[in-house]
Amino acid sequence: MSNGQFLLSVIAVIGAIVIVLVEGRRAIGVASAAAAIALAPSAIVVGGPRGAVIPVLGAASAGLAVRLARLAAERLPRVSGLDPLVPVIAPPDGLFGPRSVRMAAVACGLPAASWISFNVQLVGGASARGVVFAAVYTWIAGITRTLLGRTIEDLAVGTSVIALAAGVAWTTQGGPATSTDAGALAGLAPLSGAVAGWLTGRHRRGVPPERAAEGATEGMR
């Protein structure tokens, strides 16, 4: 493996770590950006500078979709609903909870990604292990975040990363001619971001101010 391919692999590993560790209301934007940084060099190797459009534009669209959907939802009357950050699959400290579990899972996926990168060739018979590894390992990180997710936000993060990685992987195997199909796959990233952003905006955070004031008045009585 050349130094360039090794660097692509290192970037992919760092991106995967960020993907499985980031949490909170900005998780989709941060994870999508990490995926784009991990995938863009590989996409450039295969399709030139234009190849980076799919992961970069997909990640930027995902972050923007979260923000716009949340702002749109917040303009409507607030309702008690599903908070995408509240665990719905397992309690916070149970079953699939800690970040360390996700880290262990993505670490176990490292040999699989390495094996695939050694045995899969790019379009035209070319072999670039770093390119294949980046796409596969980023995809594994997305799968890990989805399967071990406890919240809607986790599922949205995983879906966004999987979509971006699948789009780049599609291009690496089919060449620039498949950029339209790859772009359609990457389009799932902003869609998942919009869903999570909408749920966040629609969810009521805390007690409305008027009810809090009423409760304080009754307490003084």
GUSEDO-629182 format. One record per residue: residue in one letter; x, y, z of N, C-alpha, C, O in turn. Coordinates in nm, 3 decimals. Layout:
N
 rest     nxx     nyy     nzz    caxx    cayy    cazz     cxx     cyy     czz     oxx     oyy     ozz
    A       X       Y       Z       X       Y       Z       X       Y       Z       X       Y       Z
...
***
This chain:
221
 rest     nxx     nyy     nzz    caxx    cayy    cazz     cxx     cyy     czz     oxx     oyy     ozz
    M   0.085  -0.119   0.000   0.000   0.000   0.000   0.088   0.124   0.000   0.180   0.136   0.081
    S   0.061   0.217  -0.091   0.139   0.338  -0.101   0.106   0.433   0.013   0.009   0.415   0.087
    N   0.191   0.537   0.025   0.167   0.636   0.131   0.035   0.708   0.111  -0.034   0.739   0.209
    G  -0.002   0.735  -0.015  -0.128   0.802  -0.042  -0.248   0.717   0.000  -0.343   0.768   0.059
    Q  -0.242   0.589  -0.031  -0.351   0.500   0.007  -0.358   0.485   0.158  -0.467   0.477   0.215
    F  -0.242   0.480   0.223  -0.241   0.471   0.369  -0.304   0.595   0.432  -0.378   0.585   0.530
    L  -0.276   0.712   0.374  -0.334   0.836   0.426  -0.486   0.836   0.409  -0.558   0.880   0.499
    L  -0.536   0.786   0.296  -0.680   0.775   0.276  -0.743   0.686   0.384  -0.852   0.715   0.434
    S  -0.675   0.578   0.418  -0.727   0.486   0.519  -0.728   0.552   0.657  -0.823   0.534   0.733
    V  -0.624   0.626   0.689  -0.617   0.693   0.819  -0.730   0.796   0.831  -0.795   0.805   0.935
    I  -0.752   0.872   0.725  -0.861   0.971   0.727  -0.995   0.902   0.747  -1.080   0.952   0.820
    A  -1.013   0.787   0.683  -1.139   0.714   0.697  -1.158   0.664   0.840  -1.269   0.668   0.891
    V  -1.052   0.618   0.904  -1.062   0.569   1.042  -1.099   0.684   1.136  -1.185   0.669   1.223
    I  -1.035   0.800   1.118  -1.067   0.915   1.202  -1.212   0.958   1.181  -1.283   0.990   1.277
    G  -1.255   0.959   1.056  -1.394   0.993   1.028  -1.491   0.897   1.092  -1.595   0.939   1.145
    A  -1.459   0.767   1.090  -1.547   0.667   1.151  -1.557   0.688   1.302  -1.664   0.670   1.360
    I  -1.446   0.725   1.365  -1.448   0.750   1.510  -1.541   0.865   1.543  -1.620   0.858   1.637
    V  -1.532   0.971   1.464  -1.621   1.086   1.486  -1.767   1.045   1.466  -1.854   1.085   1.543
    I  -1.793   0.966   1.364  -1.930   0.925   1.333  -1.994   0.848   1.447  -2.111   0.871   1.479
    V  -1.920   0.758   1.510  -1.980   0.675   1.614  -1.982   0.743   1.750  -2.052   0.699   1.841
    L  -1.905   0.851   1.766  -1.899   0.917   1.897  -1.986   1.041   1.909  -2.035   1.071   2.018
    V  -2.008   1.114   1.801  -2.078   1.241   1.810  -2.224   1.220   1.849  -2.290   1.128   1.800
    E  -2.273   1.305   1.937  -2.411   1.299   1.983  -2.466   1.440   1.996  -2.392   1.538   1.985
    G  -2.596   1.451   2.018  -2.658   1.581   2.035  -2.734   1.625   1.912  -2.742   1.553   1.813
    R  -2.790   1.745   1.919  -2.875   1.794   1.812  -2.798   1.831   1.686  -2.858   1.847   1.580
    R  -2.669   1.843   1.695  -2.587   1.871   1.577  -2.518   1.746   1.524  -2.430   1.755   1.438
    A  -2.556   1.631   1.575  -2.486   1.507   1.540  -2.493   1.477   1.391  -2.393   1.433   1.332
    I  -2.608   1.500   1.329  -2.621   1.468   1.187  -2.526   1.553   1.103  -2.457   1.502   1.015
    G  -2.523   1.683   1.131  -2.434   1.770   1.055  -2.288   1.736   1.074  -2.212   1.733   0.978
    V  -2.248   1.709   1.199  -2.108   1.677   1.228  -2.069   1.542   1.168  -1.963   1.530   1.107
    A  -2.155   1.442   1.185  -2.125   1.309   1.132  -2.121   1.310   0.979  -2.035   1.246   0.918
    S  -2.212   1.384   0.917  -2.213   1.392   0.771  -2.088   1.463   0.720  -2.030   1.424   0.619
    A  -2.045   1.568   0.791  -1.922   1.637   0.753  -1.801   1.545   0.767  -1.713   1.546   0.681
    A  -1.796   1.466   0.875  -1.686   1.372   0.894  -1.685   1.267   0.783  -1.579   1.230   0.733
    A  -1.803   1.220   0.745  -1.812   1.123   0.636  -1.765   1.184   0.504  -1.696   1.119   0.426
    A  -1.802   1.310   0.480  -1.761   1.375   0.356  -1.610   1.392   0.351  -1.548   1.370   0.246
    I  -1.549   1.430   0.465  -1.403   1.446   0.469  -1.334   1.311   0.446  -1.230   1.306   0.380
    A  -1.391   1.204   0.499  -1.333   1.072   0.481  -1.349   1.020   0.339  -1.263   0.948   0.288
    L  -1.460   1.057   0.275  -1.493   1.001   0.144  -1.443   1.085   0.028  -1.415   1.032  -0.079
    A  -1.433   1.216   0.046  -1.399   1.305  -0.065  -1.266   1.270  -0.133  -1.262   1.266  -0.256
    P  -1.157   1.244  -0.058  -1.032   1.208  -0.127  -1.045   1.084  -0.215  -0.990   1.079  -0.325
    S  -1.117   0.984  -0.167  -1.137   0.862  -0.246  -1.219   0.892  -0.371  -1.190   0.840  -0.479
    A  -1.321   0.976  -0.356  -1.404   1.012  -0.470  -1.323   1.089  -0.575  -1.347   1.074  -0.695
    I  -1.229   1.171  -0.529  -1.145   1.246  -0.621  -1.051   1.154  -0.698  -1.026   1.174  -0.817
    V  -0.999   1.052  -0.630  -0.911   0.956  -0.696  -0.981   0.888  -0.812  -0.921   0.866  -0.917
    V  -1.108   0.855  -0.795  -1.182   0.783  -0.897  -1.239   0.876  -1.004  -1.225   0.850  -1.124
    G  -1.302   0.985  -0.960  -1.373   1.070  -1.055  -1.317   1.208  -1.073  -1.383   1.293  -1.134
    G  -1.198   1.236  -1.021  -1.142   1.370  -1.032  -1.210   1.465  -0.934  -1.288   1.422  -0.849
    P  -1.180   1.594  -0.946  -1.241   1.692  -0.853  -1.393   1.687  -0.850  -1.454   1.712  -0.746
    R  -1.454   1.653  -0.964  -1.600   1.645  -0.967  -1.652   1.531  -0.881  -1.768   1.532  -0.839
    G  -1.567   1.431  -0.855  -1.610   1.318  -0.774  -1.642   1.357  -0.631  -1.722   1.291  -0.565
    A  -1.580   1.464  -0.582  -1.603   1.506  -0.444  -1.737   1.576  -0.427  -1.779   1.602  -0.314
    V  -1.804   1.608  -0.538  -1.931   1.679  -0.528  -2.034   1.597  -0.452  -2.109   1.652  -0.371
    I  -2.039   1.467  -0.476  -2.142   1.382  -0.415  -2.132   1.382  -0.263  -2.230   1.416  -0.197
    P  -2.016   1.346  -0.202  -2.012   1.346  -0.055  -2.020   1.486   0.006  -2.085   1.504   0.109
    V  -1.953   1.584  -0.056  -1.952   1.719   0.002  -2.090   1.783  -0.006  -2.139   1.839   0.092
    L  -2.152   1.776  -0.124  -2.284   1.835  -0.140  -2.387   1.761  -0.056  -2.477   1.823   0.001
    G  -2.374   1.627  -0.048  -2.468   1.549   0.033  -2.458   1.585   0.180  -2.560   1.598   0.247
    A  -2.335   1.601   0.231  -2.317   1.636   0.372  -2.369   1.776   0.400  -2.436   1.799   0.501
    A  -2.336   1.871   0.311  -2.384   2.008   0.331  -2.536   2.014   0.327  -2.598   2.087   0.405
    S  -2.597   1.937   0.237  -2.743   1.935   0.227  -2.805   1.874   0.352  -2.911   1.919   0.396
    A  -2.740   1.773   0.409  -2.793   1.711   0.530  -2.794   1.810   0.646  -2.894   1.821   0.717
    G  -2.683   1.881   0.665  -2.678   1.981   0.772  -2.778   2.093   0.752  -2.840   2.140   0.847
    L  -2.792   2.137   0.627  -2.887   2.244   0.597  -3.031   2.196   0.615  -3.116   2.272   0.662
    A  -3.058   2.072   0.577  -3.193   2.018   0.590  -3.236   2.010   0.736  -3.351   2.038   0.769
    V  -3.143   1.973   0.824  -3.173   1.968   0.967  -3.215   2.106   1.016  -3.316   2.121   1.085
    R  -3.137   2.206   0.980  -3.163   2.342   1.027  -3.294   2.397   0.973  -3.374   2.452   1.048
    L  -3.317   2.381   0.843  -3.438   2.436   0.782  -3.563   2.365   0.833  -3.665   2.430   0.859
    A  -3.557   2.233   0.846  -3.673   2.158   0.894  -3.706   2.196   1.038  -3.822   2.208   1.075
    R  -3.602   2.215   1.120  -3.626   2.254   1.259  -3.687   2.394   1.267  -3.779   2.417   1.345
    L  -3.636   2.486   1.188  -3.691   2.621   1.188  -3.836   2.623   1.140  -3.920   2.694   1.195
    A  -3.864   2.542   1.037  -4.001   2.537   0.986  -4.096   2.478   1.089  -4.207   2.527   1.107
    A  -4.051   2.373   1.159  -4.136   2.309   1.259  -4.159   2.399   1.379  -4.266   2.396   1.440
    E  -4.059   2.479   1.415  -4.071   2.565   1.532  -4.166   2.682   1.509  -4.208   2.747   1.605
    R  -4.201   2.709   1.384  -4.297   2.815   1.355  -4.441   2.770   1.379  -4.532   2.852   1.384
    L  -4.459   2.640   1.394  -4.591   2.586   1.422  -4.611   2.576   1.574  -4.513   2.581   1.649
    P  -4.735   2.562   1.619  -4.758   2.544   1.763  -4.683   2.423   1.815  -4.681   2.317   1.753
    R  -4.620   2.441   1.930  -4.543   2.332   1.989  -4.637   2.222   2.041  -4.745   2.249   2.094
    V  -4.592   2.101   2.025  -4.672   1.987   2.070  -4.582   1.891   2.147  -4.460   1.887   2.126
    S  -4.644   1.813   2.236  -4.570   1.706   2.302  -4.560   1.591   2.203  -4.661   1.540   2.156
    G  -4.441   1.550   2.173  -4.424   1.445   2.074  -4.295   1.370   2.095  -4.238   1.371   2.205
    L  -4.248   1.306   1.991  -4.130   1.222   1.998  -4.005   1.307   1.986  -3.982   1.371   1.884
    D  -3.926   1.309   2.092  -3.799   1.380   2.089  -3.695   1.288   2.028  -3.672   1.178   2.080
    P  -3.629   1.329   1.918  -3.532   1.240   1.854  -3.409   1.210   1.937  -3.330   1.123   1.901
    L  -3.392   1.281   2.049  -3.277   1.255   2.136  -3.310   1.166   2.255  -3.220   1.127   2.330
    V  -3.438   1.133   2.274  -3.477   1.049   2.387  -3.471   0.903   2.346  -3.529   0.866   2.243
    P  -3.404   0.818   2.422  -3.395   0.676   2.386  -3.532   0.612   2.375  -3.616   0.625   2.464
    V  -3.555   0.542   2.264  -3.682   0.473   2.244  -3.663   0.323   2.226  -3.759   0.246   2.227
    I  -3.537   0.281   2.210  -3.508   0.139   2.189  -3.452   0.075   2.314  -3.475  -0.044   2.338
    A  -3.380   0.152   2.394  -3.320   0.099   2.517  -3.299   0.214   2.612  -3.284   0.328   2.568
    P  -3.296   0.188   2.743  -3.266   0.294   2.839  -3.124   0.345   2.822  -3.042   0.277   2.761
    P  -3.094   0.464   2.874  -2.963   0.523   2.852  -2.845   0.435   2.891  -2.743   0.436   2.823
    D  -2.859   0.359   2.997  -2.747   0.278   3.044  -2.768   0.129   3.018  -2.698   0.046   3.075
    G  -2.863   0.096   2.931  -2.892  -0.044   2.907  -2.859  -0.088   2.766  -2.837  -0.004   2.678
    L  -2.854  -0.214   2.745  -2.843  -0.283   2.618  -2.741  -0.222   2.523  -2.628  -0.270   2.518
    F  -2.776  -0.117   2.448  -2.688  -0.065   2.345  -2.629   0.072   2.377  -2.575   0.138   2.288
    G  -2.639   0.116   2.505  -2.614   0.256   2.535  -2.480   0.319   2.507  -2.474   0.406   2.420
    P  -2.371   0.282   2.573  -2.252   0.365   2.578  -2.183   0.380   2.444  -2.194   0.296   2.355
    R  -2.110   0.492   2.433  -2.030   0.513   2.313  -1.922   0.406   2.297  -1.883   0.371   2.186
    S  -1.875   0.354   2.410  -1.770   0.253   2.404  -1.815   0.129   2.330  -1.734   0.062   2.266
    V  -1.944   0.098   2.337  -1.996  -0.018   2.263  -1.986   0.007   2.113  -1.947  -0.081   2.037
    R  -2.023   0.129   2.071  -2.014   0.161   1.929  -1.868   0.162   1.883  -1.838   0.118   1.772
    M  -1.778   0.211   1.969  -1.637   0.210   1.934  -1.585   0.068   1.918  -1.509   0.039   1.825
    A  -1.625  -0.021   2.009  -1.582  -0.160   2.000  -1.635  -0.225   1.873  -1.565  -0.302   1.808
    A  -1.759  -0.194   1.838  -1.820  -0.253   1.719  -1.751  -0.207   1.592  -1.724  -0.287   1.503
    V  -1.722  -0.076   1.584  -1.658  -0.026   1.463  -1.514  -0.074   1.456  -1.459  -0.089   1.346
    A  -1.450  -0.098   1.571  -1.316  -0.155   1.571  -1.317  -0.298   1.517  -1.226  -0.339   1.446
    C  -1.422  -0.372   1.551  -1.435  -0.508   1.499  -1.457  -0.509   1.348  -1.426  -0.606   1.280
    G  -1.511  -0.399   1.296  -1.532  -0.390   1.152  -1.408  -0.356   1.073  -1.409  -0.364   0.950
    L  -1.300  -0.318   1.142  -1.176  -0.282   1.074  -1.117  -0.396   0.991  -1.079  -0.374   0.876
    P  -1.107  -0.518   1.046  -1.055  -0.628   0.963  -1.142  -0.657   0.841  -1.090  -0.689   0.734
    A  -1.274  -0.645   0.856  -1.362  -0.670   0.742  -1.339  -0.568   0.631  -1.332  -0.603   0.513
    A  -1.327  -0.440   0.670  -1.302  -0.337   0.570  -1.167  -0.358   0.503  -1.153  -0.337   0.382
    S  -1.067  -0.399   0.580  -0.935  -0.424   0.523  -0.939  -0.540   0.425  -0.879  -0.533   0.318
    W  -1.010  -0.646   0.462  -1.020  -0.762   0.372  -1.088  -0.726   0.241  -1.043  -0.766   0.134
    I  -1.195  -0.649   0.251  -1.266  -0.608   0.130  -1.177  -0.521   0.042  -1.177  -0.535  -0.080
    S  -1.101  -0.431   0.105  -1.015  -0.341   0.026  -0.904  -0.417  -0.045  -0.855  -0.372  -0.149
    F  -0.864  -0.531   0.009  -0.761  -0.611  -0.055  -0.816  -0.700  -0.166  -0.740  -0.748  -0.251
    N  -0.945  -0.723  -0.168  -1.003  -0.818  -0.261  -1.101  -0.759  -0.362  -1.154  -0.831  -0.446
    V  -1.126  -0.630  -0.353  -1.217  -0.565  -0.447  -1.138  -0.469  -0.534  -1.059  -0.388  -0.484
    Q  -1.159  -0.478  -0.665  -1.092  -0.390  -0.759  -1.187  -0.281  -0.806  -1.309  -0.298  -0.807
    L  -1.127  -0.169  -0.845  -1.207  -0.058  -0.895  -1.243  -0.081  -1.040  -1.199  -0.178  -1.102
    V  -1.324   0.008  -1.094  -1.365  -0.001  -1.234  -1.241   0.001  -1.324  -1.147   0.077  -1.301
    G  -1.242  -0.084  -1.426  -1.128  -0.093  -1.517  -1.018  -0.184  -1.467  -0.914  -0.194  -1.531
    G  -1.040  -0.252  -1.354  -0.941  -0.345  -1.303  -0.836  -0.283  -1.214  -0.746  -0.352  -1.166
    A  -0.846  -0.153  -1.192  -0.747  -0.087  -1.107  -0.769  -0.125  -0.962  -0.882  -0.148  -0.920
    S  -0.661  -0.130  -0.887  -0.669  -0.162  -0.746  -0.617  -0.044  -0.664  -0.502  -0.003  -0.679
    A  -0.700   0.009  -0.581  -0.661   0.119  -0.492  -0.722   0.091  -0.357  -0.836   0.129  -0.329
    R  -0.645   0.025  -0.272  -0.701  -0.026  -0.146  -0.749   0.086  -0.056  -0.850   0.071   0.012
    G  -0.678   0.197  -0.054  -0.720   0.307   0.030  -0.854   0.363  -0.011  -0.935   0.402   0.074
    V  -0.880   0.367  -0.142  -1.006   0.419  -0.193  -1.121   0.329  -0.150  -1.221   0.378  -0.097
    V  -1.107   0.199  -0.171  -1.212   0.105  -0.135  -1.231   0.102   0.016  -1.344   0.098   0.065
    F  -1.121   0.103   0.090  -1.129   0.098   0.236  -1.208   0.215   0.291  -1.291   0.197   0.380
    A  -1.183   0.335   0.240  -1.252   0.454   0.290  -1.402   0.441   0.275  -1.477   0.471   0.368
    A  -1.447   0.398   0.157  -1.590   0.384   0.133  -1.651   0.275   0.221  -1.758   0.294   0.279
    V  -1.583   0.161   0.230  -1.637   0.048   0.305  -1.639   0.078   0.455  -1.737   0.049   0.523
    Y  -1.530   0.136   0.507  -1.523   0.158   0.651  -1.619   0.268   0.696  -1.676   0.260   0.805
    T  -1.636   0.369   0.614  -1.735   0.473   0.646  -1.875   0.412   0.647  -1.957   0.446   0.732
    W  -1.901   0.324   0.553  -2.031   0.254   0.549  -2.050   0.169   0.674  -2.159   0.167   0.731
    I  -1.945   0.099   0.717  -1.953   0.018   0.838  -1.982   0.107   0.960  -2.059   0.068   1.047
    A  -1.921   0.224   0.966  -1.946   0.317   1.076  -2.094   0.359   1.078  -2.155   0.369   1.184
    G  -2.150   0.384   0.960  -2.292   0.419   0.953  -2.382   0.305   0.996  -2.480   0.326   1.066
    I  -2.348   0.184   0.953  -2.425   0.066   0.993  -2.417   0.047   1.144  -2.517   0.016   1.209
    T  -2.298   0.065   1.200  -2.280   0.053   1.345  -2.367   0.152   1.419  -2.433   0.117   1.518
    R  -2.368   0.276   1.373  -2.448   0.379   1.439  -2.597   0.347   1.431  -2.673   0.378   1.522
    T  -2.638   0.285   1.322  -2.779   0.251   1.304  -2.820   0.132   1.390  -2.920   0.137   1.461
    L  -2.742   0.024   1.382  -2.778  -0.099   1.453  -2.768  -0.084   1.605  -2.845  -0.146   1.679
    L  -2.675  -0.002   1.652  -2.658   0.018   1.795  -2.723   0.148   1.843  -2.697   0.192   1.955
    G  -2.804   0.208   1.759  -2.868   0.333   1.795  -2.981   0.313   1.895  -3.050   0.211   1.894
    R  -2.998   0.412   1.981  -3.106   0.408   2.079  -3.211   0.514   2.052  -3.322   0.507   2.106
    T  -3.178   0.612   1.970  -3.267   0.724   1.947  -3.294   0.743   1.798  -3.226   0.685   1.714
    I  -3.395   0.824   1.768  -3.423   0.860   1.629  -3.304   0.934   1.570  -3.272   0.919   1.452
    E  -3.240   1.015   1.653  -3.122   1.089   1.606  -3.011   0.993   1.563  -2.946   1.016   1.462
    D  -2.990   0.886   1.640  -2.889   0.786   1.603  -2.922   0.724   1.468  -2.834   0.708   1.383
    L  -3.049   0.689   1.448  -3.090   0.628   1.322  -3.071   0.725   1.206  -3.031   0.685   1.097
    A  -3.101   0.853   1.230  -3.084   0.953   1.124  -2.937   0.973   1.090  -2.900   0.987   0.973
    V  -2.852   0.974   1.193  -2.707   0.986   1.170  -2.657   0.868   1.087  -2.586   0.887   0.988
    G  -2.696   0.747   1.127  -2.653   0.629   1.054  -2.702   0.627   0.911  -2.626   0.593   0.820
    T  -2.827   0.664   0.890  -2.883   0.666   0.754  -2.810   0.766   0.666  -2.780   0.737   0.550
    S  -2.781   0.883   0.721  -2.710   0.985   0.644  -2.571   0.937   0.602  -2.531   0.953   0.487
    V  -2.498   0.879   0.696  -2.362   0.832   0.666  -2.366   0.716   0.567  -2.285   0.711   0.475
    I  -2.459   0.624   0.585  -2.472   0.510   0.493  -2.500   0.560   0.351  -2.443   0.508   0.255
    A  -2.587   0.659   0.339  -2.622   0.712   0.208  -2.500   0.773   0.139  -2.478   0.750   0.020
    L  -2.422   0.851   0.212  -2.304   0.913   0.154  -2.200   0.808   0.114  -2.142   0.815   0.005
    A  -2.176   0.711   0.202  -2.078   0.607   0.172  -2.123   0.521   0.054  -2.041   0.484  -0.031
    A  -2.251   0.489   0.048  -2.303   0.409  -0.063  -2.291   0.484  -0.195  -2.260   0.425  -0.298
    G  -2.314   0.616  -0.192  -2.300   0.694  -0.313  -2.158   0.692  -0.367  -2.137   0.674  -0.487
    V  -2.060   0.709  -0.279  -1.920   0.707  -0.321  -1.880   0.566  -0.365  -1.809   0.549  -0.464
    A  -1.924   0.464  -0.291  -1.892   0.326  -0.329  -1.948   0.292  -0.466  -1.885   0.221  -0.545
    W  -2.066   0.342  -0.494  -2.129   0.319  -0.624  -2.043   0.379  -0.735  -2.026   0.319  -0.842
    T  -1.989   0.497  -0.710  -1.905   0.564  -0.809  -1.773   0.491  -0.828  -1.724   0.479  -0.940
    T  -1.714   0.443  -0.719  -1.586   0.373  -0.730  -1.597   0.245  -0.811  -1.501   0.203  -0.876
    Q  -1.713   0.182  -0.808  -1.731   0.057  -0.881  -1.784   0.079  -1.022  -1.753   0.001  -1.112
    G  -1.863   0.183  -1.041  -1.923   0.205  -1.173  -1.858   0.315  -1.254  -1.885   0.328  -1.373
    G  -1.773   0.396  -1.190  -1.709   0.504  -1.262  -1.794   0.629  -1.265  -1.907   0.629  -1.214
    P  -1.742   0.737  -1.324  -1.815   0.863  -1.330  -1.950   0.854  -1.397  -2.038   0.936  -1.371
    A  -1.969   0.755  -1.484  -2.096   0.741  -1.555  -2.212   0.713  -1.461  -2.328   0.735  -1.497
    T  -2.183   0.664  -1.341  -2.289   0.629  -1.247  -2.314   0.740  -1.145  -2.377   0.717  -1.042
    S  -2.264   0.861  -1.173  -2.275   0.970  -1.076  -2.420   1.008  -1.047  -2.451   1.051  -0.936
    T  -2.508   0.992  -1.146  -2.649   1.025  -1.123  -2.711   0.932  -1.020  -2.778   0.977  -0.927
    D  -2.688   0.801  -1.038  -2.740   0.704  -0.941  -2.677   0.724  -0.804  -2.745   0.713  -0.702
    A  -2.546   0.753  -0.802  -2.478   0.775  -0.675  -2.534   0.899  -0.606  -2.549   0.901  -0.484
    G  -2.564   1.002  -0.683  -2.623   1.123  -0.625  -2.759   1.097  -0.566  -2.796   1.156  -0.464
    A  -2.835   1.007  -0.631  -2.967   0.972  -0.577  -2.954   0.901  -0.443  -3.033   0.924  -0.351
    L  -2.855   0.814  -0.431  -2.831   0.746  -0.304  -2.792   0.847  -0.196  -2.843   0.843  -0.084
    A  -2.701   0.936  -0.230  -2.656   1.037  -0.133  -2.769   1.131  -0.094  -2.763   1.195   0.011
    G  -2.873   1.140  -0.177  -2.986   1.226  -0.146  -3.065   1.181  -0.024  -3.145   1.257   0.030
    L  -3.043   1.058   0.020  -3.109   1.012   0.142  -3.054   1.082   0.266  -3.120   1.086   0.370
    A  -2.933   1.137   0.255  -2.873   1.206   0.371  -2.953   1.329   0.412  -2.991   1.338   0.528
    P  -2.981   1.424   0.321  -3.064   1.537   0.363  -3.206   1.498   0.400  -3.270   1.566   0.481
    L  -3.256   1.391   0.342  -3.391   1.346   0.377  -3.397   1.301   0.523  -3.489   1.337   0.596
    S  -3.299   1.222   0.565  -3.296   1.179   0.705  -3.273   1.296   0.798  -3.328   1.301   0.908
    G  -3.189   1.392   0.755  -3.167   1.510   0.836  -3.293   1.593   0.852  -3.318   1.647   0.960
    A  -3.372   1.603   0.746  -3.497   1.679   0.753  -3.595   1.616   0.850  -3.664   1.687   0.923
    V  -3.602   1.484   0.851  -3.694   1.414   0.943  -3.654   1.442   1.088  -3.739   1.475   1.170
    A  -3.525   1.427   1.118  -3.480   1.451   1.255  -3.498   1.597   1.295  -3.539   1.626   1.407
    G  -3.469   1.689   1.203  -3.487   1.830   1.233  -3.633   1.867   1.257  -3.663   1.948   1.345
    W  -3.722   1.807   1.180  -3.865   1.833   1.197  -3.914   1.783   1.333  -3.988   1.852   1.402
    L  -3.872   1.663   1.371  -3.912   1.609   1.500  -3.859   1.694   1.615  -3.928   1.716   1.714
    T  -3.737   1.742   1.599  -3.680   1.828   1.703  -3.759   1.957   1.718  -3.788   2.000   1.829
    G  -3.794   2.018   1.606  -3.868   2.142   1.610  -4.010   2.127   1.663  -4.063   2.218   1.726
    R  -4.069   2.012   1.639  -4.207   1.990   1.683  -4.217   1.947   1.828  -4.324   1.955   1.889
    H  -4.108   1.903   1.884  -4.114   1.853   2.021  -4.114   1.968   2.119  -4.038   2.064   2.103
    R  -4.196   1.960   2.220  -4.203   2.063   2.324  -4.088   2.043   2.421  -4.073   1.936   2.480
    R  -4.007   2.147   2.438  -3.895   2.139   2.532  -3.935   2.204   2.663  -3.946   2.326   2.671
    G  -3.957   2.123   2.766  -3.990   2.176   2.897  -4.135   2.221   2.906  -4.216   2.189   2.820
    V  -4.166   2.294   3.010  -4.301   2.343   3.036  -4.317   2.481   2.975  -4.227   2.564   2.991
    P  -4.427   2.509   2.906  -4.448   2.641   2.850  -4.437   2.749   2.957  -4.473   2.723   3.072
    P  -4.390   2.871   2.923  -4.371   2.978   3.022  -4.498   3.013   3.097  -4.493   3.039   3.218
    E  -4.615   3.014   3.027  -4.738   3.052   3.095  -4.777   2.951   3.203  -4.828   2.990   3.308
    R  -4.752   2.822   3.178  -4.783   2.720   3.278  -4.687   2.729   3.396  -4.726   2.708   3.511
    A  -4.561   2.760   3.365  -4.463   2.775   3.474  -4.502   2.892   3.564  -4.489   2.883   3.686
    A  -4.551   3.003   3.504  -4.592   3.118   3.583  -4.713   3.086   3.670  -4.722   3.128   3.785
    E  -4.809   3.008   3.613  -4.925   2.968   3.689  -4.886   2.882   3.809  -4.941   2.897   3.918
    G  -4.791   2.792   3.786  -4.748   2.704   3.895  -4.679   2.783   4.005  -4.696   2.751   4.122
    A  -4.602   2.887   3.968  -4.535   2.967   4.069  -4.636   3.047   4.150  -4.619   3.064   4.271
    T  -4.743   3.097   4.085  -4.845   3.175   4.155  -4.921   3.088   4.255  -4.949   3.129   4.367
    E  -4.955   2.966   4.210  -5.027   2.874   4.300  -4.940   2.838   4.419  -4.991   2.822   4.530
    G  -4.809   2.825   4.397  -4.721   2.789   4.507  -4.713   2.899   4.612  -4.698   2.870   4.730
    M  -4.723   3.025   4.570  -4.718   3.136   4.663  -4.846   3.142   4.748  -4.844   3.189   4.861
    R  -4.955   3.094   4.691  -5.078   3.090   4.768  -5.072   2.986   4.880  -5.168   2.970   4.955
***
